[in-house]
């Protein structure tokens, strides 16, 4: 009897072990399929980008991609300011996994250099304490000069190369299309939340000023797009909803607000100050001021434009205080009458940019750029005149730039596109609408 009992126990144990092994095998296969599906989703995006064809914004069904090993994925692209958002669903047997993120342009060849000055017909004059570590692209040469009795006290570690290409071309069609979709609601506020055709988000639009802070709630916060024809102030320790889009005539971001992958679009002015810390696209048709200890985390974009019909003489990107921008700072004059004697980017002494500074008009250096400066002209104002094609302050240090820098998806001269950010099961163009 005891022998039969022992045999029964052994049989049960063996069955349990076999069952456990079978369960582990099934779980292993399930995990394998899940991981393969994620891999397929990412590979499909890279395969489309590697094709060299222009990314097609999805208007209906997603792009079905067949991978070399036989698996498939569905990829959708949507405009997101100066970036392109994507969602990719990878399939492997019974598993279906979704990834999402943003894509932008690969670096321009000119960004191998520390400084490129395109419109200079004379030697570039260096004075004061300006320093540069990295090569220069110039039409002519450079010269160290004294100005009003003050000589050159900086440091130059550069090889000068001759410019052989035109100023980098920017394609604004994507951003203009994005703006037109927002402007329709900007001009016709409803003082309520409704569905919007832009990525299936909910939108709140009003003609009243809006203040968002951590101390009180606002009915707009259930929307993924917030628009006012008045002034928008975000303050306190407020955290912006990830991926949320904000549009107003005037925007002020202050105190200790945070956020990820937001867009702030101002038609007149945009101010970021105090200890704001966020990754965002700051876009303005007027001035952009970043000051105090505000930090824009990579990947961030600061973009101001002068429209062809603009009568405003100067739209200034002004970086001052101990502010930091990690990403791209771009000013672009779309008019045919580019004024090379009005500064459109001013980087003051204690401000820092880690990445790219690009200006197709006049730039005044003063702070630190860890990366590349590409400009039509450099200069500064010293009463009573502008000194064009002069640099007197600041530092450009190309070797200290971040290793990987993805640009906005706007550059026609870029060698291609690449994934900027990647997240599993988190669609950046729908998340705000779902929360």
C-alpha positions as CSV (number, residue, x, y, z in Angstrom):
1,X,0.0,0.0,0.0
2,X,2.8,2.4,0.9
3,X,4.6,1.5,-2.3
4,X,1.5,2.4,-4.3
5,X,1.1,5.7,-2.4
6,X,4.7,6.6,-3.0
7,X,4.3,5.8,-6.7
8,X,1.2,8.0,-6.9
9,X,3.0,10.9,-5.3
10,X,5.9,10.5,-7.7
11,X,3.5,10.4,-10.6
12,X,1.8,13.6,-9.4
13,X,5.2,15.3,-9.0
14,X,6.3,14.3,-12.5
15,X,3.0,15.5,-14.0
16,X,3.3,18.8,-12.2
17,X,6.9,19.2,-13.4
18,X,5.9,18.4,-17.0
19,X,3.0,20.8,-16.7
20,X,5.2,23.5,-15.3
21,X,7.7,22.9,-18.1
22,X,5.0,23.1,-20.7
23,X,3.7,26.4,-19.1
24,X,7.2,27.8,-19.1
25,X,7.6,26.9,-22.8
26,X,4.3,28.5,-23.7
27,X,5.2,31.7,-21.7
28,X,8.7,31.7,-23.3
29,X,7.1,31.5,-26.8
30,X,4.5,34.1,-25.8
31,X,7.3,36.5,-24.6
32,X,9.3,35.7,-27.7
33,X,6.4,36.6,-30.0
34,X,5.7,39.8,-28.0
35,X,9.4,40.9,-28.3
36,X,9.4,39.9,-32.0
37,X,6.3,42.0,-32.6
38,X,7.9,45.0,-30.9
39,X,11.0,44.5,-33.0
40,X,8.8,44.2,-36.2
41,X,7.1,47.5,-35.3
42,X,10.4,49.4,-35.0
43,X,11.9,47.7,-38.0
44,X,8.9,48.7,-40.2
45,X,9.5,52.4,-39.3
46,X,13.2,52.1,-40.1
47,X,12.5,50.3,-43.3
48,X,10.2,53.1,-44.5
49,X,12.7,55.8,-43.5
50,X,15.6,53.9,-45.2
51,X,13.7,53.8,-48.5
52,X,14.7,57.4,-49.0
53,X,11.1,58.3,-50.0
54,X,9.4,61.3,-48.4
55,X,7.3,60.2,-45.5
56,X,3.6,60.1,-46.4
57,X,1.3,61.6,-43.8
58,X,-1.5,59.1,-43.1
59,X,-5.0,60.3,-44.2
60,X,-6.8,57.0,-43.8
61,X,-5.5,53.5,-43.6
62,X,-1.9,53.0,-42.3
63,X,1.0,51.9,-44.4
64,X,1.2,48.0,-44.4
65,X,4.9,47.0,-44.4
66,X,6.1,43.5,-45.2
67,X,9.4,42.8,-43.6
68,X,12.2,40.7,-45.1
69,X,11.5,37.8,-42.8
70,X,7.9,37.6,-43.7
71,X,6.3,39.4,-40.7
72,X,4.2,42.6,-41.1
73,X,3.5,45.9,-39.4
74,X,1.1,48.8,-39.8
75,X,2.7,52.3,-39.7
76,X,0.9,55.6,-39.5
77,X,2.5,59.1,-39.7
78,X,1.0,62.4,-38.5
79,X,2.4,65.9,-38.4
80,X,3.3,67.2,-35.0
81,X,4.6,70.7,-35.3
82,X,8.1,70.6,-36.9
83,X,8.3,66.8,-36.1
84,X,6.5,63.8,-37.4
85,X,4.7,61.5,-35.0
86,X,4.3,57.9,-35.7
87,X,2.5,54.8,-34.5
88,X,3.6,51.3,-35.6
89,X,1.8,48.1,-34.8
90,X,4.0,45.0,-35.2
91,X,2.5,41.5,-35.6
92,X,4.1,38.1,-34.8
93,X,1.8,35.1,-34.8
94,X,-0.9,35.8,-32.2
95,X,1.0,38.8,-30.7
96,X,0.3,42.4,-31.6
97,X,2.4,45.2,-30.1
98,X,2.3,49.0,-30.6
99,X,5.2,51.5,-30.4
100,X,5.1,55.2,-31.0
101,X,7.4,58.2,-31.1
102,X,8.7,61.0,-33.3
103,X,11.0,61.3,-36.3
104,X,13.1,64.2,-37.6
105,X,15.9,64.9,-40.0
106,X,19.4,63.6,-39.8
107,X,22.2,66.1,-39.3
108,X,23.3,68.4,-42.1
109,X,26.8,68.0,-43.5
110,X,27.6,71.6,-42.6
111,X,27.1,70.7,-38.9
112,X,30.5,69.0,-38.8
113,X,31.8,72.5,-38.4
114,X,31.6,74.9,-35.4
115,X,30.7,78.0,-37.5
116,X,29.4,78.8,-41.0
117,X,28.9,82.4,-42.1
118,X,27.3,82.6,-45.6
119,X,26.8,86.2,-46.6
120,X,30.1,87.8,-45.7
121,X,31.9,89.6,-48.5
122,X,34.8,90.6,-46.3
123,X,36.9,88.8,-43.7
124,X,35.2,87.8,-40.5
125,X,36.4,90.1,-37.7
126,X,36.9,88.5,-34.3
127,X,37.4,90.7,-31.3
128,X,36.9,90.8,-27.5
129,X,36.8,87.4,-25.7
130,X,35.2,85.3,-28.4
131,X,36.5,81.7,-28.6
132,X,35.9,78.9,-31.0
133,X,36.9,75.2,-31.0
134,X,36.0,73.6,-34.3
135,X,36.3,74.3,-38.0
136,X,34.9,77.4,-39.8
137,X,33.2,77.7,-43.2
138,X,33.6,81.2,-44.6
139,X,33.5,83.0,-47.9
140,X,36.8,84.6,-47.1
141,X,39.1,84.4,-44.1
142,X,39.0,85.7,-40.5
143,X,41.0,88.4,-38.8
144,X,41.6,89.2,-35.1
145,X,41.0,92.9,-34.6
146,X,40.9,95.6,-31.9
147,X,37.7,97.6,-31.4
148,X,37.7,100.9,-29.6
149,X,41.1,100.1,-28.0
150,X,40.1,96.5,-26.9
151,X,42.0,93.8,-28.6
152,X,41.2,90.1,-29.2
153,X,41.5,88.1,-26.0
154,X,39.9,84.9,-27.0
155,X,41.1,81.6,-28.5
156,X,40.8,80.1,-32.0
157,X,41.3,76.4,-32.7
158,X,39.9,76.2,-36.2
159,X,40.7,75.2,-39.7
160,X,39.1,77.6,-42.2
161,X,37.3,76.0,-45.1
162,X,35.8,77.7,-48.2
163,X,32.1,77.8,-48.5
164,X,30.9,75.9,-51.6
165,X,27.2,75.4,-50.8
166,X,24.1,77.6,-50.4
167,X,22.4,78.3,-47.0
168,X,20.5,75.2,-45.8
169,X,17.0,75.1,-47.3
170,X,14.0,74.7,-45.0
171,X,10.7,73.3,-46.2
172,X,7.9,74.9,-44.2
173,X,5.0,73.0,-46.0
174,X,4.5,70.6,-43.1
175,X,4.5,73.2,-40.4
176,X,2.3,75.5,-42.5
177,X,-0.2,72.7,-42.9
178,X,-0.1,72.0,-39.1
179,X,-0.6,75.7,-38.4
180,X,-3.6,76.0,-40.8
181,X,-5.4,73.2,-39.0
182,X,-5.0,75.0,-35.7
183,X,-5.8,78.5,-37.1
184,X,-9.3,77.4,-38.2
185,X,-10.1,77.0,-34.5
186,X,-8.0,79.9,-33.4
187,X,-10.3,82.2,-35.4
188,X,-13.5,80.6,-34.3
189,X,-13.4,79.8,-30.6
190,X,-16.3,77.9,-29.0
191,X,-15.6,78.2,-25.3
192,X,-15.9,74.5,-24.9
193,X,-14.4,71.0,-25.6
194,X,-15.1,69.3,-28.9
195,X,-13.6,66.6,-31.1
196,X,-11.0,67.8,-33.6
197,X,-9.8,66.3,-36.9
198,X,-6.2,66.7,-35.9
199,X,-5.2,63.2,-34.8
200,X,-8.7,62.6,-33.2
201,X,-7.9,64.8,-30.3
202,X,-10.3,66.9,-28.2
203,X,-9.9,70.6,-28.5
204,X,-10.7,73.5,-26.2
205,X,-10.9,76.9,-27.8
206,X,-11.9,80.3,-26.3
207,X,-11.5,84.0,-26.8
208,X,-10.7,84.5,-23.1
209,X,-7.4,84.6,-21.4
210,X,-6.4,81.2,-19.8
211,X,-4.3,80.6,-16.6
212,X,-3.3,77.0,-15.8
213,X,-1.7,76.2,-12.5
214,X,-1.4,73.3,-10.0
215,X,-3.7,75.1,-7.5
216,X,-6.9,74.9,-9.5
217,X,-8.4,72.9,-12.4
218,X,-9.6,74.4,-15.7
219,X,-12.1,72.9,-18.0
220,X,-9.6,73.0,-20.9
221,X,-7.4,70.3,-19.2
222,X,-9.4,67.4,-20.6
223,X,-8.4,68.5,-24.1
224,X,-5.3,67.6,-26.1
225,X,-5.3,71.0,-27.9
226,X,-5.9,74.2,-26.0
227,X,-6.4,77.4,-28.0
228,X,-7.1,81.0,-27.0
229,X,-7.1,84.2,-29.0
230,X,-6.0,85.9,-25.9
231,X,-3.2,85.2,-23.4
232,X,-2.2,81.9,-22.0
233,X,-0.2,81.7,-18.7
234,X,1.0,78.4,-17.3
235,X,2.5,78.7,-13.8
236,X,3.3,77.1,-10.5
237,X,4.4,73.5,-10.3
238,X,2.1,72.6,-13.1
239,X,2.8,69.6,-15.3
240,X,1.6,69.8,-18.9
241,X,-0.1,66.8,-20.3
242,X,2.4,64.9,-22.5
243,X,2.0,65.8,-26.1
244,X,-0.5,68.6,-25.5
245,X,-0.6,71.4,-28.0
246,X,-1.1,75.0,-26.8
247,X,-1.8,78.0,-29.1
248,X,-2.4,81.7,-28.1
249,X,-1.5,85.2,-29.1
250,X,0.8,85.5,-26.1
251,X,2.1,82.6,-24.1
252,X,3.9,82.9,-20.7
253,X,5.5,79.8,-19.1
254,X,6.8,80.5,-15.6
255,X,7.7,79.2,-12.2
256,X,8.5,75.4,-12.1
257,X,6.3,74.0,-14.8
258,X,7.3,70.7,-16.5
259,X,6.2,68.8,-19.6
260,X,7.2,66.4,-22.4
261,X,6.9,66.7,-26.1
262,X,4.6,69.7,-25.9
263,X,4.0,72.4,-28.6
264,X,3.5,76.0,-27.7
265,X,2.6,78.2,-30.7
266,X,2.3,81.9,-30.2
267,X,1.2,84.4,-32.9
268,X,2.8,87.4,-31.1
269,X,5.1,86.5,-28.2
270,X,6.3,83.6,-26.1
271,X,8.1,84.0,-22.8
272,X,9.8,81.1,-20.8
273,X,11.2,82.1,-17.4
274,X,12.0,81.2,-13.8
275,X,12.8,77.5,-13.4
276,X,10.7,76.0,-16.2
277,X,12.0,72.5,-17.2
278,X,10.4,70.8,-20.2
279,X,11.0,69.3,-23.6
280,X,8.9,71.3,-26.2
281,X,8.6,72.9,-29.5
282,X,8.4,76.7,-29.0
283,X,7.1,78.3,-32.2
284,X,6.3,82.0,-32.7
285,X,5.5,84.4,-35.4
286,X,6.8,87.1,-33.0
287,X,9.4,87.2,-30.3
288,X,10.6,84.3,-28.1
289,X,12.4,85.1,-24.8
290,X,14.0,82.4,-22.6
291,X,15.4,83.7,-19.4
292,X,16.4,83.1,-15.8
293,X,17.1,79.4,-15.1
294,X,14.7,78.0,-17.6
295,X,15.8,74.7,-19.3
296,X,14.5,73.2,-22.5
297,X,15.4,69.5,-22.4
298,X,16.4,67.6,-25.5
299,X,14.8,67.2,-27.9
300,X,13.5,70.8,-27.9
301,X,13.1,73.3,-30.7
302,X,13.0,77.1,-30.5
303,X,11.6,78.5,-33.9
304,X,10.7,82.0,-34.9
305,X,9.8,83.1,-38.5
306,X,9.2,86.3,-40.2
307,X,6.4,85.8,-42.7
308,X,6.5,87.2,-46.2
309,X,3.8,89.7,-45.5
310,X,5.2,90.8,-42.1
311,X,5.7,94.5,-41.6
312,X,7.4,94.0,-38.2
313,X,11.1,95.0,-38.6
314,X,12.5,92.5,-36.1
315,X,11.3,89.2,-34.6
316,X,13.9,88.3,-32.0
317,X,14.8,85.0,-30.3
318,X,16.4,86.2,-27.1
319,X,18.3,83.8,-24.8
320,X,19.4,85.4,-21.6
321,X,20.1,84.7,-17.9
322,X,21.2,81.2,-17.2
323,X,18.8,79.7,-19.7
324,X,19.6,76.5,-21.6
325,X,18.3,75.1,-24.8
326,X,19.1,71.5,-25.7
327,X,18.2,70.9,-29.3
328,X,17.8,73.5,-32.1
329,X,17.4,77.3,-32.1
330,X,16.2,78.5,-35.5
331,X,15.2,81.9,-36.9
332,X,14.1,82.0,-40.6
333,X,13.1,85.1,-42.5
334,X,10.7,84.1,-45.3
335,X,10.5,87.5,-46.8
336,X,12.5,88.5,-49.9
337,X,13.9,91.5,-48.1
338,X,16.1,89.9,-45.5
339,X,17.5,92.7,-43.3
340,X,21.1,91.8,-42.4
341,X,21.4,94.7,-40.1
342,X,18.7,93.7,-37.6
343,X,19.6,91.0,-35.2
344,X,17.1,88.2,-35.0
345,X,18.9,85.9,-32.6
346,X,20.6,87.2,-29.5
347,X,22.4,84.8,-27.2
348,X,23.5,86.7,-24.1
349,X,26.7,86.0,-22.0
350,X,25.4,83.4,-19.6
351,X,22.9,81.5,-21.8
352,X,23.8,78.1,-23.3
353,X,22.7,76.2,-26.4
354,X,23.6,72.5,-26.8
355,X,22.9,71.6,-30.4
356,X,22.3,73.8,-33.4
357,X,21.8,77.6,-33.8
358,X,20.6,78.5,-37.3
359,X,19.7,82.1,-38.6
360,X,19.3,83.2,-42.2
361,X,19.6,86.9,-41.1
362,X,21.8,88.3,-38.4
363,X,22.9,86.6,-35.2
364,X,24.6,88.2,-32.2
365,X,26.7,85.8,-30.1
366,X,27.4,86.2,-26.4
367,X,26.8,82.9,-24.6
368,X,28.0,79.4,-25.1
369,X,27.1,77.1,-28.0
370,X,28.1,73.5,-27.6
371,X,27.6,72.5,-31.2
372,X,27.2,74.4,-34.5
373,X,26.3,77.9,-35.5
374,X,25.0,78.4,-39.0
375,X,24.2,82.0,-39.9
376,X,23.9,84.4,-42.9
377,X,25.6,87.1,-41.0
378,X,27.1,87.7,-37.5
379,X,27.3,91.1,-35.8
380,X,26.5,93.3,-32.9
381,X,25.2,96.7,-32.0
382,X,27.6,99.2,-30.4
383,X,26.1,102.8,-30.4
384,X,25.8,104.4,-32.8
385,X,26.2,101.6,-35.4
386,X,25.9,97.9,-36.2
387,X,29.1,96.0,-36.7
388,X,28.2,93.4,-39.3
389,X,30.5,90.4,-39.9
390,X,32.0,90.9,-36.4
391,X,31.9,88.6,-33.4
392,X,33.1,89.9,-30.1
393,X,31.8,87.6,-27.3
394,X,30.7,84.1,-26.5
395,X,32.1,80.7,-27.3
396,X,31.4,77.9,-29.8
397,X,32.7,74.5,-28.9
398,X,31.8,71.8,-31.5
399,X,33.5,68.8,-29.8
400,X,31.4,69.3,-26.6
401,X,28.1,68.9,-28.4
402,X,25.8,65.9,-27.6
403,X,26.7,62.8,-29.5
404,X,23.4,62.4,-31.3
405,X,21.3,65.4,-32.6
406,X,18.2,64.9,-34.6
407,X,16.8,68.0,-36.3
408,X,13.2,69.1,-36.9
409,X,11.7,67.4,-40.0
410,X,12.1,70.5,-42.1
411,X,15.5,70.4,-43.8
412,X,15.5,69.6,-47.6
413,X,19.3,69.2,-47.5
414,X,19.3,66.5,-44.8
415,X,20.6,63.1,-45.9
416,X,17.4,61.4,-44.5
417,X,15.2,60.9,-41.5
418,X,15.6,59.0,-38.3
419,X,13.7,58.0,-35.2
420,X,14.1,60.7,-32.5
421,X,12.2,59.1,-29.7
422,X,10.6,55.7,-29.2
423,X,8.1,54.5,-26.7
424,X,6.2,51.2,-26.3
425,X,2.4,51.3,-26.4
426,X,2.2,55.1,-26.0
427,X,0.9,56.9,-29.0
428,X,2.1,60.5,-28.8
429,X,-0.6,61.8,-31.2
430,X,-3.5,60.2,-29.4
431,X,-2.4,60.0,-25.8
432,X,-3.7,63.5,-24.8
433,X,-7.1,62.7,-26.3
434,X,-7.3,59.5,-24.3
435,X,-6.3,60.9,-20.9
